[in-house]
Amino acid sequence: MNRTSRLVFLFCLLAAMGSIPALADSTLYDNTGPTSDGYNSSNGAFTINEGLEIADSFTLLSNSTLTGVHLIAWLSPSDTMTSVDWRITTSAFGGTTEGAGTASVTDLYLRTVQNGSYDLDQESFSLSSLSLTAGTYYLQLQNAVTVDGKTAYWDVSNGLSDAVAAGDGDPPSDLNGFLNSVGTNSETFQIIGNADTSATPEPSSFLLLGSGLAGLAGLLKRRLMA
């Protein structure tokens, strides 16, 4: 490969790299609610074991790859959550199941509330790169397991999600209906992953590509005139 060919290859490589958007995990949906720290012990929590289950809606603005979930749980003092069953569906307790499994949970103690009656812990688990198109889905949690085998509760943040509860033989019940207010009684959680931006490269990508082609044209002109 001569010098001119190497320079042409370099320009093309730089242009191609500039047109590829960088991918990094980010928060695709955040339902931490109006409180500054994302949770508030006065809002309470709903059980996600002992036969009870909760589903909260979330909306993706573009095609996305989901990689994980963060949520806030109420546990007995010094207890920790070890796993939870999850499901992502197109409607609460129904529709199409987009993904499901039993996830190992990473438990992080945050603080103690209710005069020492409960610990607030952040629970995180992986979704193993679940690809979804833009739209609204439901995150459903149940069968949470703790070290001490006690009740696990999903913290309520009163975010914008629609929240639905079921279990103990009862039909699904819209938790927002308690106060007839959208967002009331929804839970504290974040959906983590990557949004697909490949279809619309950033303006800087076009600028880099144009600069590379312009430089290439100048180089070839000088080479032919030499």
N, C-alpha and C positions, 0 to 999 in steps of 0.2 A: 504494500500500500504506500503510494507516494505522499509527499507532504500535503498536496492539495486535497487528496482523497481523505487523509486523516482529519484535516480541518473541516471538510464537508460533513464527515461523520460526527465530529464533535458538536458542530452547530445543530445538527438534527437531533442528537441525543439531548442537548440542553433544552431545545424547544419541546421535545416530547416530555421531559421531566417537568417542565413548567406547566404543561397542560393537565397533569395528573393531580387531583386534589389530595391533600394530606388527610389521612384517616386517624382519628384519635377518639377514644371513648369520651362521651360527654353525656350530660343529662338531657334525655329526649323528652321526658315528662316529669314534672315536679308537682306533687300534691301535698306539700308540707304545710299549706294553709297560711293564714294571716299572721301567725305569731313569728317573732323574729328568729327564734331558734328551731322552728318547725314542729314543735309539739308543746302542749299545754296540759298539765295534769288536771285542770278543771274540766276538760272536754271529755274525759273518760276513755274507754277502750272497749273493744268487742272481742269475744272469745274466738280463737281459731284452732281449738282442739276440743276433745270431749264431745265429739259428734256435731260440733258447730263449725260453719264455714262462712267466709266473707268474700264478696267479689266487688272490686272497685274498677270503674272505667278509667281508661287513659286514651289520649288521642295522639297519633303520630302525624305530623304535618307533611312528611315525605316518606318514600320507601326507606326502610331502616333495617339495620341489623342489631338486634337486642343482645346484649352481653351480660346483663346483670340487673339485680334489684336491690335497693336499700329500703328498709322499713324500720319503724320504731315499735318495740314491743314492751309491754308491761309484764314483769315476772316477779315471782316471790323473791324476797331478799336473798342475794348470793346465788340464785338459780341462773342457769344459762340455757339458751335454746341450742339444740344440736342439729335439727333437721325440720323440714316442713314440706308438705305436698303442695305443688303449685300447678296451675293450669291457666292458659291464656286462651280465651274464647271470643267469638264475635258478638255474643250477648250473654247476659248474666245467667249462669247455670244452664246454658243451652247454646244453640247455634253451632258453628264450626269450631272444633278444638284445633288451634294453631300450634300448640305445644303443651307438654305436660311432663311431670316427673317428680321425684323426691329429691330435694336439694339438701346437701350438707351446708350448714349455716356457719358463717363467721360471726361470733358474738362479741360486741364491744360495749362494756358498761359505760353509761353516760352520767346518770345521777339517780338519787333516791327521792321519791315523792310520797305524798299522802302520809306524812309524819312517819316515814320509815316502813310503810306497809308494802311498798312495791319499789322495784328497781326499773328504771327506764334503760333499755339496751338498744343499740343499733344492730340490726340483723342484716347481713349481706349474703347473697348467693348468686351463683352463675346461671345464665340461661343458655350457655354454649352456642352462641352465635345464631340466634333464631331470626330468620329473615321475614319481615312483614311489609306489606304494602301500606301506603298512607291510609288512615282511617281510624275508627274508634274500636277499641277492644276492652276486654275485662281481664284483670288479674285476680285470680281466685286462689285463696289460701285456706288450708285445712290440715288437720292431723299434725300440728306442731308438736315436736317432742322436746322435752327439757331434761336436764340431768337429774333433777329431783322428781320428775314425773308429775309436775303440778300444772295448773292452768296457765296457758299462754294467751295474752291479749294483744290485739293489734290496736295501737294508739289511734285515737280520733283527732284529726286536725281541722276538720270542717273546711277542707279544700273544695275545689270545683268538681271533683269526681262524683259520679253517681255511685252510691254504695248499696249493695243488696246482701241480705243475710239469709241463710237457710240452715237446716239441720234439725236433729231430734224429731224427725218425721214431719216437720212443719214445711209448708210451701215457701218458696223464696218471698222475702218481704223487703220492699224498698225502704232502706233506712232513712232516706231523705224525707219520706212521708211522715216521719214522726212530728216534724214541725212544718211540713209542706213548704220547705225551702230548699232550692237547688244547692247542693254542696254540703248541707247539714249532715253531720255524722259520717262523713267520708273519712278514710284513714290516711295515715302519714306514710308516704312512700315515694320513691323515685325510680323511674325506668332509665337504665343506663345503656348506651350503645352508640352506634354510628349512623348518622343520616346520610343517605345517598345523594351526593351532589355531582356525580359524574356527568349527568346529562346537561348541566349548565356550568361550564368552566368559568372561573372568576375572570373579570376584565384583565387582571394582571397576567393571567395565563395567555390571553390573546396578545397582550403587549410583548411578552417575552418571545412568543412564537414569531410575531412580526419583526421584532428586532433581529432575531436569528436569521430569518430569511433575507432581510435587507443586508445584513452583514455578509451573508453567503453570496448574494448577487454582486456586491462590490468586490469581493475577493475574486470571483470568477472573471469579472470584467478586467481587473488588473492583471490577472494571470494570462488572459487571452491577448492583452495588449503588450505583454512583456516580450 
